[in-house]
Amino acid sequence: MLTPKQIDDIAFYCYQRNVTYYDVQMELVDHLADIIEQLQKENINLCFNEALEIAGKQFTDAEFTTIVKSKKKLLQVKMSKMIEEEFKTFFTLPRLIGTASLLLLCLILPKLYNYWETIMPIVFFLFFTVFLVFYYGRIPARESRAIKGAEVLPLLSFKIKSKYEIFIQTMQILLPLYNLSELNYHKGLFSNSALLSPSGILFMQTFLVSLVLFEILIIAVENVKYSVYNKLWDDYPKAFVS
């Protein structure tokens, strides 16, 4: 069984062989540790430093690079699954039901044309205030250690994105662009009774729906981001400083 200092020595050895990411170093530690322990079993007089040197010499630079690439791929798969699980955890059934209710409300509100001028500004304000403050609430991880520390060793994990995250970030770009284009196209919509027309109602419905989706995506990404940050802190505490 290797000591914490010996594990650090293996990680530093990997760094000397141009493995700069700390989490990749940790993936390699297990690989090299198995070889070292086997060497010491075969020769009980072999010290750790000698075993580490022998283990390292078993791989040429090209072979070591190949191993590093394979460990990076495994880490990418591991992180992608972690991020995807966090997204699935965030979108629980109650939140999905609540989101569906909000989207339904977006379709109903523009049709209340008899009360449009009096209640819509108030409803619009309360709608997003309640949504942001009470529905999703504060991001729990904001109170956690995740934002009280700083990364001191580079982690490849921070550069890995899942298909969910890529999709959401794409939508975060497209939805505002869509809203801006719609507002520009309907720039005369708010100057008269055009809001009461079928096209005006349809515009407000799509505008509200896209705005709600945009807010949900932002909150989802923030929750997942801090949750993953916390897990990385647990897995690689030495990569952070309080």
ABEGO torsion letter per residue (X at the ends): XBBAAAAAAAAAAAAAAGBABAAAAAAAAAAAAAAAAAAAAABAABBAAAAAAAAAAABBAAAAAAAAAAAAAAAAAAAAAAAAAAAAAABBAAAAAAAAAAAAAAAAAAABAAAAAAAAAAAAAAAAAAAAAAAAEBBAAAABAAAABBBABBBAAAABBBAAAAAAAAAAAAAAAAAAAAAAAAAAAAABAAAABAAAAAAAAAAAAAAAAAAAAAAAAAAAAAAAAAAAAAABAAABBX
